[in-house]
Amino acid sequence: MDMKPKILVIRQLALGDVILVTPIIEQLHRDYNGNCQIDVLTLKPAVFANNPYVHKVYTPQTYQETNCVYDRTVHLDLAYEKQPRLHITDAYALYTFGSPEKLEQKRAQLYSTLEDKAKIANIHNTQIRGDYAVIHMRHDSWPSRNLSEQTWKNIVQVLLDETDLKIVQVGSAQEFAFDHDARLINMLDGFSIQELKELIATSKLYVGIDSGTLHIAATTNTPIVSLFTSAHHTLRMPLGRPASTPFVPVAPRVDCYGCQANIQPPITGVVCHRGDPYSPPCKDAFAMQDIQRAIRKASETNYCLKK
């Protein structure tokens, strides 16, 4: 008879927030010495593909069809939204274990297959053919993280000017990609989460904004340059990576940077009170010289800067 404790971990959205649940699951497994069954309920089931600590992944629809009874439920929906001054991972740990210090390993994890690695190796050999950077030019919900097309084009130009890298553009089909230079490669809507991890892992540099793809990049040792707006970088930055692995945040030149931490919780969105709520000033307040310095700093150790 199977007497393993059954644990259900719930975090439905969003992609990055779900990825940051992975160290919580690993710690639960460790606390029970592996003698437990951990299931997950989420709207992003692909995050847990191949995860050795997860027994089964449910969506809300498939969960309704099961009759499993759990000994413990860890409900992380709104966990960090109620703790706006904590890093997401620390907020999850506070809720799950009573203290962030009880989370021994805070690094998020994604688990690729040999097929994922082989696909990216083939793309590198046949389509990219050289050293490259990965850029994700996010355009989705949360207006404060939707930079203008021109701002992204300027950032791409900094990459072209400062490095010799080819630039692989990733994201969903409706996001930005440019074709004004031969080194620009459009690969929008082309990868699973695990494949994207491998693409970033074998690149020289990742550039993006506070988004789910940032947290995919955080599971690799690739240098990261990331822009932040309403959420301060200290509350979203990668945790648990080697100290030698560069992470260079770029902040907008506004005195209200990181305003999200000052909103009355639970925080499920940010409405700017210093201008157009759907076009907050922070998203247009990045200085290209700050981005240039960040790219140079993140690239110092991998020899991809132009001479």
Sequence and secondary structure as in RCSB ss.txt:
>XXXX:A:sequence
MDMKPKILVIRQLALGDVILVTPIIEQLHRDYNGNCQIDVLTLKPAVFANNPYVHKVYTPQTYQETNCVYDRTVH
LDLAYEKQPRLHITDAYALYTFGSPEKLEQKRAQLYSTLEDKAKIANIHNTQIRGDYAVIHMRHDSWPSRNLSEQ
TWKNIVQVLLDETDLKIVQVGSAQEFAFDHDARLINMLDGFSIQELKELIATSKLYVGIDSGTLHIAATTNTPIV
SLFTSAHHTLRMPLGRPASTPFVPVAPRVDCYGCQANIQPPITGVVCHRGDPYSPPCKDAFAMQDIQRAIRKASE
TNYCLKK
>XXXX:A:secstr
     EEEEE    HHHHHTTHHHHHHHHHHTTT SEEEEE S GGGGTT TT SEEE HHHHTT     SEEEE
 TTTTTT TTS HHHHHHHHHHSSGGG S         HHHHHHHHHHIIIII S EEEEE   SSSGGG   HH
HHHHHHHHHHHHB  EEEEES TTS    SSTTEEE TT   HHHHHHHHHTSSEEEEESSHHHHHHTTS S EE
EE SSS GGGTS  S  TTS EEEE  S TTTTGGGGS SS S    SSS TTS GGGG   HHHHHHHHHHHHT
TTT B  
